[in-house]
Amino acid sequence: MSIPAKIAEIESEMARTQRNKATAHHLGLLKARLAKLRRELITPKGGTGAATGEGFDVAKTGDARIGFVGFPSVGKSTLLSNLAGVYSEVAAYEFTTLTTVPGVIRYKGAKIQLLDLPGIIEGAKDGKGRGRQVIAVARTCNLILIVLDVLKPLGHKKIIEHELEGFGIRLNKQPPNIGYKRKDKGGINFTATCAQTELDGETVKSILAEYKIFNADITLRSDSTADDLIDMVEGNRVYVPCIYVLNKIDQISIEELDIIYKVPHCVPISAHHRWNFDDLLERMWDYLQLVRIYTKPKGQLPDYTSPVVLPDDHTAVEDFCLKIHKNLVKELKYALVWGSSVKHNPQKVGKDHVMEDEDVIQLVKK
């Protein structure tokens, strides 16, 4: 039996199974088997992973990468053309974009790469169409924009989320708070630091047994699900922020627009008329969580035109040096920093000092 057929069989069994405490153990096992089969589909045995294919493997440039994902003909190409000034072929028929089309925008001093990915179809995660290549590129993005037609958003949103989830992409989620340490002997040592509504010792053991793990320490630090445990064991999940871009708002009423604005992670736009692009760009900036650090050569004014842009969880002086050149850390004596991360301006700091957005730095070499 082929892998997609096995996946379909497990999915239909899960759909038939009632969800309650008595079936949680069985469903956990089915989910583990499903995750293993999906991994085989992405990375066939003897292969090196899902081939990106011609036109899909775009070199990563700039400070961040944003991927446009959506069904055919929802306006992804128009959005890229009008945001970045890149001509991505636009037409009124489906599947116009057949390869990844890259573009670049500069926003608040950061250089952001935009990727218009070919339209996804249902079953993409199971190898239909060019879905596998599309989603493989989506896994490398710092932010995903799911572009939806405002007239049929919910159905498309659920299908795309399901396809991305099947490929190990977790949208607007944090990694599960589970401690996991494999060992050579001693069996499964299970500890929960808070009440669990779904997982118990037996379910944890059976899921781990499906992965041939018989000796490990497991600590559940939050109310976790079987999916959380499987994600942690698989170890290949990517956690990506996501914005739902509802396009073609020129076709709906003001009242409907007011309702859309209340939906979390949603930004309504008209790509054709360039409506609400300012709001979209600001939201993109917030979700990317980037920090700008300005440089100041000795005896000169700071350069506010081209900041060094860092992710907000890597803003130490050492990270700043590595972004410019890997040898700079070895040559660093100390740094002078002006801004909100220091108590007085300037302040002499070492390589471990953590900087904040729009700080100014001057490096002093040995």
C-alpha positions as CSV (number, residue, x, y, z in Angstrom):
1,M,0.0,0.0,0.0
2,S,1.4,3.4,-0.9
3,I,2.1,6.1,1.8
4,P,-0.8,8.4,0.7
5,A,-3.2,5.4,0.9
6,K,-1.9,4.5,4.4
7,I,-2.4,8.2,5.4
8,A,-5.9,8.3,4.0
9,E,-6.7,5.0,5.9
10,I,-5.5,6.4,9.2
11,E,-7.3,9.7,8.7
12,S,-10.6,8.0,8.0
13,E,-10.2,5.8,11.1
14,M,-9.5,8.9,13.2
15,A,-12.6,10.6,11.7
16,R,-14.7,7.5,12.7
17,T,-13.4,7.4,16.3
18,Q,-15.3,9.3,18.9
19,R,-13.1,11.6,21.0
20,N,-13.3,10.9,24.7
21,K,-11.1,9.8,27.6
22,A,-11.4,6.1,26.6
23,T,-10.2,6.6,23.0
24,A,-7.5,9.2,23.8
25,H,-4.9,6.4,24.0
26,H,-5.9,4.9,20.6
27,L,-6.1,8.3,18.9
28,G,-2.6,9.2,20.3
29,L,-1.2,6.1,18.6
30,L,-2.9,6.9,15.3
31,K,-1.5,10.4,15.4
32,A,2.0,9.1,16.0
33,R,1.7,6.7,13.0
34,L,0.3,9.5,10.9
35,A,3.2,11.8,11.8
36,K,5.7,9.1,10.9
37,L,4.1,8.5,7.5
38,R,4.0,12.2,6.7
39,R,7.8,12.4,7.6
40,E,8.4,9.5,5.1
41,L,6.4,11.4,2.5
42,I,8.5,14.6,3.0
43,T,11.8,12.7,3.3
44,P,11.7,9.5,1.3
45,K,14.0,6.7,2.5
46,G,17.4,7.1,0.9
47,G,16.6,10.6,-0.2
48,T,17.8,14.0,1.2
49,G,14.4,15.5,1.7
50,A,11.7,17.0,-0.5
51,A,13.3,18.2,-3.7
52,T,12.7,21.9,-4.2
53,G,12.8,21.5,-8.0
54,E,13.6,24.0,-10.7
55,G,12.6,27.6,-9.9
56,F,11.7,26.8,-6.2
57,D,15.1,27.1,-4.5
58,V,15.5,30.8,-4.1
59,A,18.6,32.0,-2.3
60,K,17.8,33.7,1.0
61,T,18.7,37.4,1.0
62,G,18.1,40.4,3.3
63,D,17.1,40.5,6.9
64,A,14.0,38.4,6.8
65,R,11.9,36.3,4.4
66,I,8.2,36.4,3.9
67,G,6.3,33.8,1.9
68,F,2.9,34.4,0.3
69,V,0.8,31.2,0.5
70,G,-2.7,30.8,-0.9
71,F,-5.1,29.1,-3.4
72,P,-4.7,30.0,-7.0
73,S,-6.1,33.4,-8.1
74,V,-6.5,35.0,-4.7
75,G,-4.2,38.0,-5.7
76,K,-0.7,36.9,-4.4
77,S,1.0,38.0,-7.6
78,T,-0.8,41.4,-7.6
79,L,0.1,41.9,-4.0
80,L,3.8,41.2,-4.7
81,S,3.8,43.4,-7.8
82,N,2.3,46.4,-5.9
83,L,4.3,45.9,-2.7
84,A,7.7,45.3,-4.2
85,G,7.4,46.6,-7.8
86,V,8.3,43.1,-9.1
87,Y,6.4,41.8,-12.1
88,S,4.9,38.5,-11.1
89,E,2.7,37.3,-14.0
90,V,-0.9,38.3,-13.2
91,A,-3.9,36.9,-15.1
92,A,-7.6,36.1,-14.5
93,Y,-7.0,32.3,-14.9
94,E,-5.7,29.9,-12.2
95,F,-2.1,28.7,-11.8
96,T,-0.5,31.7,-13.5
97,T,2.6,31.5,-11.1
98,L,4.4,28.2,-11.7
99,T,7.6,28.9,-9.8
100,T,8.7,31.0,-6.8
101,V,8.9,34.7,-7.7
102,P,11.1,36.7,-5.4
103,G,10.9,40.4,-4.6
104,V,12.5,42.7,-2.1
105,I,11.1,45.7,-0.1
106,R,12.9,48.1,2.2
107,Y,10.9,49.0,5.3
108,K,12.2,50.9,8.3
109,G,15.7,50.3,7.1
110,A,15.3,46.5,6.9
111,K,15.7,44.6,3.6
112,I,12.8,42.1,3.5
113,Q,12.6,39.3,0.8
114,L,9.1,38.5,-0.4
115,L,8.3,35.2,-2.1
116,D,5.2,34.7,-4.3
117,L,4.7,30.9,-4.1
118,P,2.6,29.0,-6.6
119,G,-1.0,28.4,-5.6
120,I,-1.6,25.5,-3.2
121,I,-4.3,22.9,-3.8
122,E,-6.0,20.5,-1.4
123,G,-3.8,17.5,-0.8
124,A,-0.6,19.4,-1.3
125,K,1.0,17.8,1.8
126,D,0.3,14.4,0.3
127,G,2.2,15.3,-2.9
128,K,-0.6,16.7,-5.1
129,G,0.4,19.4,-7.6
130,R,3.6,21.1,-6.7
131,G,2.5,21.4,-3.1
132,R,5.5,19.7,-1.6
133,Q,8.0,22.1,-3.2
134,V,5.8,25.1,-2.2
135,I,5.5,24.1,1.4
136,A,9.3,23.2,1.6
137,V,10.0,26.8,0.7
138,A,7.4,28.1,3.2
139,R,9.3,26.3,6.0
140,T,12.3,28.6,5.4
141,C,10.2,31.8,5.9
142,N,10.3,34.1,9.0
143,L,6.7,35.0,8.4
144,I,3.9,33.5,6.3
145,L,1.2,35.6,4.7
146,I,-1.9,33.4,3.9
147,V,-3.6,35.3,1.2
148,L,-7.4,34.6,1.1
149,D,-10.2,35.8,-1.1
150,V,-12.5,37.8,1.3
151,L,-15.6,36.3,-0.3
152,K,-14.6,32.7,0.6
153,P,-12.1,33.0,3.4
154,L,-13.0,30.4,6.0
155,G,-13.1,27.2,3.9
156,H,-9.7,28.1,2.2
157,K,-8.2,29.1,5.5
158,K,-8.9,25.7,7.1
159,I,-7.6,23.8,4.1
160,I,-4.3,25.7,3.9
161,E,-3.8,25.5,7.7
162,H,-4.4,21.7,7.4
163,E,-1.9,21.4,4.5
164,L,0.8,23.4,6.4
165,E,0.2,21.5,9.6
166,G,0.7,18.3,7.7
167,F,4.1,19.5,6.7
168,G,5.2,20.3,10.2
169,I,4.6,24.1,10.0
170,R,2.9,25.4,13.2
171,L,1.3,28.8,12.7
172,N,1.2,31.4,15.5
173,K,2.2,28.8,18.1
174,Q,5.0,28.3,20.6
175,P,7.0,25.0,20.8
176,P,5.4,22.6,23.4
177,N,6.7,23.1,27.0
178,I,7.9,19.5,27.3
179,G,11.2,18.3,28.8
180,Y,12.6,15.3,26.8
181,K,15.9,13.5,27.4
182,R,16.7,10.1,25.9
183,K,18.9,7.7,28.0
184,D,20.4,4.2,27.7
185,K,18.4,2.4,30.4
186,G,15.8,2.9,33.1
187,G,12.6,2.9,31.0
188,I,10.2,5.8,30.6
189,N,10.3,8.2,33.6
190,F,7.1,10.3,33.3
191,T,6.6,13.5,35.3
192,A,3.8,16.2,35.0
193,T,4.2,19.5,36.9
194,C,0.5,20.4,36.3
195,A,-2.8,18.7,35.7
196,Q,-3.1,16.9,32.4
197,T,-6.5,16.6,30.5
198,E,-5.3,14.4,27.7
199,L,-1.9,12.7,28.4
200,D,-1.2,10.0,31.0
201,G,1.7,7.8,31.6
202,E,0.4,4.9,29.5
203,T,-0.4,7.1,26.5
204,V,3.0,8.7,26.7
205,K,4.7,5.3,26.8
206,S,2.7,3.9,23.8
207,I,3.4,7.0,21.6
208,L,7.1,6.7,22.5
209,A,7.0,3.0,21.8
210,E,5.7,3.8,18.3
211,Y,9.0,5.6,17.7
212,K,11.0,2.7,19.3
213,I,11.9,4.9,22.3
214,F,11.9,2.8,25.5
215,N,14.2,4.8,27.8
216,A,13.7,8.5,28.3
217,D,12.8,11.2,30.9
218,I,9.6,13.1,30.0
219,T,8.5,16.2,31.9
220,L,5.2,17.9,31.0
221,R,5.3,21.5,32.2
222,S,2.0,22.6,30.7
223,D,-1.3,20.8,29.8
224,S,-0.1,19.0,26.7
225,T,-1.8,17.0,23.9
226,A,-0.7,13.9,22.0
227,D,0.1,16.3,19.1
228,D,2.5,18.3,21.3
229,L,4.4,15.2,22.4
230,I,4.6,13.9,18.8
231,D,5.9,17.4,17.6
232,M,8.6,17.3,20.3
233,V,9.7,13.7,19.4
234,E,9.7,14.4,15.7
235,G,11.9,17.5,16.3
236,N,11.5,18.9,12.8
237,R,8.6,21.3,13.4
238,V,9.0,25.0,12.5
239,Y,7.0,27.6,14.5
240,V,6.2,30.5,12.2
241,P,4.2,33.7,12.8
242,C,1.3,34.1,10.3
243,I,-0.9,36.9,9.0
244,Y,-4.1,36.2,7.2
245,V,-4.4,38.7,4.4
246,L,-8.0,39.1,3.2
247,N,-7.9,40.4,-0.3
248,K,-10.5,42.0,-2.6
249,I,-12.2,44.1,0.1
250,D,-13.5,46.4,-2.7
251,Q,-16.2,43.7,-3.1
252,I,-17.7,43.8,0.4
253,S,-19.6,46.3,2.5
254,I,-18.2,48.6,5.3
255,E,-20.2,46.5,7.9
256,E,-18.5,43.3,6.8
257,L,-15.1,45.0,6.9
258,D,-15.7,46.1,10.5
259,I,-16.3,42.4,11.4
260,I,-13.2,41.2,9.6
261,Y,-11.1,43.8,11.5
262,K,-12.0,42.0,14.8
263,V,-10.6,38.6,13.7
264,P,-7.1,37.8,15.2
265,H,-4.1,37.9,12.9
266,C,-6.2,39.3,10.0
267,V,-5.5,42.3,7.8
268,P,-8.1,43.2,5.1
269,I,-6.6,44.7,1.9
270,S,-7.2,45.3,-1.8
271,A,-4.1,44.4,-3.7
272,H,-5.5,45.8,-6.9
273,H,-6.3,49.2,-5.5
274,R,-3.4,49.2,-3.0
275,W,-5.8,49.8,-0.1
276,N,-4.6,49.3,3.5
277,F,-1.0,48.5,2.6
278,D,0.3,50.8,5.4
279,D,-1.5,48.6,8.0
280,L,-0.3,45.4,6.4
281,L,3.4,46.6,6.3
282,E,3.2,47.7,10.0
283,R,1.7,44.3,11.0
284,M,4.4,42.5,9.0
285,W,7.0,44.5,10.9
286,D,5.4,43.6,14.3
287,Y,5.3,39.9,13.5
288,L,8.9,39.7,12.2
289,Q,10.1,41.1,15.6
290,L,13.2,42.8,14.2
291,V,15.5,45.2,16.0
292,R,17.5,48.0,14.3
293,I,21.0,48.9,15.6
294,Y,22.6,52.0,14.2
295,T,26.4,52.3,13.9
296,K,28.6,55.2,14.9
297,P,32.1,55.6,13.6
298,K,34.5,57.3,16.0
299,G,34.3,61.1,15.9
300,Q,31.3,61.0,13.5
301,L,27.5,61.2,13.7
302,P,25.5,57.9,13.8
303,D,24.5,56.5,10.4
304,Y,20.7,56.4,10.6
305,T,20.2,55.4,6.9
306,S,21.3,51.7,7.0
307,P,20.8,50.0,10.4
308,V,22.1,46.5,11.1
309,V,18.9,44.5,11.6
310,L,18.8,41.6,14.1
311,P,16.1,39.2,15.3
312,D,14.8,40.3,18.7
313,D,16.1,37.1,20.4
314,H,19.7,37.7,19.2
315,T,20.6,41.3,20.0
316,A,23.7,41.0,22.1
317,V,26.8,43.0,21.1
318,E,28.3,39.6,20.0
319,D,25.4,38.9,17.7
320,F,25.8,42.4,16.2
321,C,29.6,41.7,15.5
322,L,28.8,38.3,14.0
323,K,26.3,39.8,11.6
324,I,29.0,42.2,10.3
325,H,32.0,39.8,10.3
326,K,32.8,36.6,12.3
327,N,36.3,37.8,13.2
328,L,35.0,41.0,14.7
329,V,34.2,39.4,18.0
330,K,37.9,38.3,18.5
331,E,39.1,41.9,17.8
332,L,36.5,43.6,20.1
333,K,37.9,45.3,23.2
334,Y,34.5,46.9,24.3
335,A,31.6,48.8,22.8
336,L,30.0,52.2,23.5
337,V,26.2,52.1,23.4
338,W,23.6,54.9,23.4
339,G,19.9,54.2,23.8
340,S,17.2,52.5,25.9
341,S,19.3,49.4,26.8
342,V,21.8,51.4,28.9
343,K,21.5,53.6,32.0
344,H,23.7,56.4,30.8
345,N,24.7,57.6,27.3
346,P,27.2,56.4,26.2
347,Q,27.8,53.3,28.3
348,K,30.8,51.0,28.1
349,V,29.7,47.4,27.6
350,G,31.0,44.0,26.8
351,K,30.0,41.4,24.1
352,D,27.2,40.0,26.3
353,H,25.2,43.3,26.6
354,V,21.7,42.9,25.1
355,M,20.7,45.9,23.0
356,E,17.2,47.3,22.2
357,D,15.6,48.7,19.0
358,E,17.2,51.9,17.6
359,D,20.2,51.7,20.0
360,V,23.5,53.3,18.6
361,I,26.8,51.4,18.9
362,Q,30.4,52.2,18.5
363,L,32.9,49.3,18.5
364,V,36.4,49.8,20.0
365,K,38.9,47.2,18.8
366,K,41.9,45.8,20.9
